[in-house]
Amino acid sequence: MHRALYVAGWGYVALCGFVVASHGEPGLPSPTRSHPVAAAAFGGAAGEWFAQVKPSCNAVEVEVRQQQLPPPGGVDGAGYSAACYALAGKIERARTVIDALDAGDRARAATIVFNIGHPVADAGDDQSAGPIMRLVVSYQPDNYMALYHAGMSEYILGQMDFARTHLRKFLDLYHEPDGYRNNAVEVLQRLGAK
């Protein structure tokens, strides 16, 4: 009796294995395919793509999500893709995306990164904002707000040489007598560098 149940049980397992192998599970690659099929780029506007993937713009999920749902082509798609990587703290990956563009399009992509990263800077997340703003400055050396946020973040994080450089350049470009300018002057005075 036990032997018959044992044989029946293994027969059932073999049948299940055959069914799964021949039909595959939904959402999984078919065992007959030797290579995964590349995902098609998002069909809508780049901003819509970003709104959909933004929850995954973190260090754990960003790579897989952008492979699963690639951004639309063009400068805007690259800009939003780079912004997603930048939010995830993958600054070099963001730089690679921007550098793949024609030289004349890189500043426009950096504007998208700035617009996405600026609220992070305004919220006071210095650890995240500084690298994002330094990335923007590397493509837009006269973006005074990126210079300000990079410099203030660097000061808070103890990167004094970078802070001096960025805040001096900010003051060269920005002449409004407001809180931004006053803060930059005060920090440079603390650093003995006005």
C-alpha positions as CSV (number, residue, x, y, z in Angstrom):
1,M,0.0,0.0,0.0
2,H,2.7,2.5,0.9
3,R,4.7,1.7,-2.2
4,A,1.6,2.5,-4.4
5,L,1.2,5.9,-2.7
6,Y,4.9,6.6,-3.0
7,V,4.8,5.8,-6.8
8,A,1.6,7.8,-7.2
9,G,3.1,10.8,-5.4
10,W,6.3,10.8,-7.5
11,G,4.2,10.4,-10.6
12,Y,2.2,13.5,-9.7
13,V,5.4,15.5,-9.0
14,A,6.7,14.5,-12.5
15,L,3.4,15.5,-14.1
16,C,3.4,18.9,-12.4
17,G,7.0,19.4,-13.5
18,F,6.2,18.5,-17.1
19,V,3.2,20.9,-17.1
20,V,5.2,23.8,-15.7
21,A,8.1,23.2,-18.1
22,S,5.9,23.0,-21.2
23,H,3.7,26.0,-20.4
24,G,5.8,28.1,-18.1
25,E,4.4,30.4,-15.4
26,P,2.9,33.8,-16.4
27,G,5.4,36.6,-16.1
28,L,8.4,34.2,-16.2
29,P,10.6,33.6,-19.2
30,S,9.7,30.4,-21.2
31,P,12.3,27.7,-20.7
32,T,12.6,27.4,-24.4
33,R,14.0,30.9,-24.7
34,S,17.7,31.1,-24.3
35,H,17.9,34.9,-23.7
36,P,15.5,37.3,-22.0
37,V,13.7,39.6,-24.3
38,A,14.6,43.3,-23.8
39,A,11.7,45.4,-22.4
40,A,10.3,48.0,-24.8
41,A,10.8,51.6,-23.9
42,F,7.9,53.4,-22.2
43,G,5.5,54.8,-24.8
44,G,4.4,58.0,-23.1
45,A,6.0,61.2,-22.2
46,A,9.2,61.2,-20.1
47,G,7.5,62.9,-17.2
48,E,4.8,60.3,-17.1
49,W,7.5,57.6,-17.1
50,F,9.3,59.3,-14.2
51,A,6.0,59.6,-12.2
52,Q,5.5,55.8,-12.7
53,V,9.1,54.8,-11.6
54,K,9.8,57.4,-9.0
55,P,8.8,55.1,-6.1
56,S,11.6,52.8,-7.3
57,C,14.3,55.5,-7.5
58,N,16.2,54.1,-4.6
59,A,19.4,52.2,-4.3
60,V,17.7,48.8,-4.0
61,E,15.3,49.0,-6.9
62,V,16.5,51.6,-9.5
63,E,18.5,49.3,-11.7
64,V,15.9,46.6,-12.0
65,R,13.1,49.0,-12.5
66,Q,14.8,50.8,-15.3
67,Q,15.5,47.5,-17.0
68,Q,11.9,46.4,-16.6
69,L,10.5,49.7,-17.8
70,P,13.2,51.6,-19.8
71,P,12.7,55.4,-20.2
72,P,11.5,56.9,-23.4
73,G,14.3,57.9,-25.8
74,G,15.7,61.4,-26.3
75,V,17.0,64.1,-24.0
76,D,14.0,64.2,-21.7
77,G,14.0,60.4,-21.2
78,A,17.7,60.5,-20.4
79,G,17.3,63.4,-18.0
80,Y,14.5,61.7,-16.0
81,S,16.5,58.4,-16.0
82,A,19.6,60.3,-14.7
83,A,17.4,62.0,-12.1
84,C,16.1,58.7,-10.9
85,Y,19.6,57.3,-10.6
86,A,20.7,60.5,-8.8
87,L,17.9,60.2,-6.3
88,A,19.0,56.7,-5.7
89,G,22.5,57.9,-4.9
90,K,23.9,56.4,-8.0
91,I,25.6,59.5,-9.2
92,E,28.1,57.9,-11.6
93,R,25.3,55.9,-13.2
94,A,23.4,59.2,-13.7
95,R,26.5,60.7,-15.2
96,T,26.9,57.8,-17.6
97,V,23.3,58.4,-18.8
98,I,23.9,62.1,-19.4
99,D,27.3,61.5,-21.0
100,A,25.7,59.2,-23.6
101,L,23.9,62.2,-25.0
102,D,25.3,64.6,-27.5
103,A,27.4,67.3,-25.8
104,G,24.8,70.0,-26.7
105,D,22.0,68.1,-25.0
106,R,23.7,67.4,-21.7
107,A,22.9,70.7,-20.0
108,R,19.2,70.2,-20.8
109,A,19.3,66.7,-19.2
110,A,21.1,68.3,-16.2
111,T,18.2,70.8,-15.9
112,I,15.8,67.9,-15.4
113,V,18.1,66.4,-12.8
114,F,18.3,69.8,-11.0
115,N,14.5,70.2,-11.1
116,I,14.0,66.8,-9.5
117,G,16.9,67.2,-7.0
118,H,16.1,70.8,-6.0
119,P,13.2,69.8,-3.6
120,V,15.7,67.4,-1.9
121,A,18.1,70.3,-1.3
122,D,15.3,72.6,-0.1
123,A,14.2,69.9,2.3
124,G,17.6,69.9,3.9
125,D,18.8,66.4,2.9
126,D,22.4,67.4,2.6
127,Q,23.8,64.0,2.2
128,S,21.7,63.4,-0.9
129,A,21.5,66.9,-2.3
130,G,25.3,67.7,-2.4
131,P,26.2,64.9,-4.9
132,I,23.1,65.7,-7.0
133,M,24.0,69.4,-7.2
134,R,27.6,68.7,-7.9
135,L,26.5,66.5,-10.8
136,V,24.3,69.4,-12.1
137,V,27.2,71.9,-11.7
138,S,29.5,69.7,-13.8
139,Y,27.1,70.2,-16.8
140,Q,25.9,73.7,-15.8
141,P,28.8,75.5,-14.1
142,D,26.7,78.7,-13.9
143,N,23.6,77.3,-12.3
144,Y,23.8,79.5,-9.2
145,M,21.2,77.6,-7.2
146,A,23.0,74.3,-7.8
147,L,26.2,76.0,-6.8
148,Y,24.6,77.3,-3.6
149,H,23.0,74.0,-2.6
150,A,26.2,72.0,-3.4
151,G,28.3,74.5,-1.4
152,M,26.0,74.5,1.6
153,S,25.7,70.7,1.6
154,E,29.5,70.3,1.4
155,Y,29.9,72.7,4.3
156,I,27.5,70.7,6.4
157,L,29.2,67.5,5.5
158,G,32.7,68.9,6.2
159,Q,33.9,69.0,2.6
160,M,35.3,72.5,3.1
161,D,37.4,72.8,-0.2
162,F,34.4,72.0,-2.3
163,A,32.2,74.3,-0.2
164,R,34.6,77.3,-0.7
165,T,34.8,76.7,-4.4
166,H,31.0,76.4,-5.0
167,L,30.0,79.2,-2.7
168,R,32.6,81.7,-4.1
169,K,31.3,80.9,-7.6
170,F,27.7,81.3,-6.3
171,L,28.5,84.8,-5.0
172,D,30.2,85.7,-8.3
173,L,26.9,84.9,-10.1
174,Y,24.2,85.8,-7.6
175,H,23.9,89.4,-6.3
176,E,20.4,89.6,-4.7
177,P,20.6,90.8,-1.1
178,D,18.6,87.9,0.3
179,G,18.9,84.8,2.6
180,Y,20.8,82.7,0.0
181,R,23.5,85.3,-0.4
182,N,23.7,86.1,3.3
183,N,24.0,82.4,4.1
184,A,26.8,82.0,1.6
185,V,28.7,85.0,2.9
186,E,28.4,83.8,6.5
187,V,29.6,80.3,5.7
188,L,32.6,81.6,3.7
189,Q,33.4,84.0,6.6
190,R,33.4,80.9,9.0
191,L,35.7,79.2,6.5
192,G,38.0,82.3,6.4
193,A,37.4,82.5,2.7
194,K,35.6,85.6,1.5
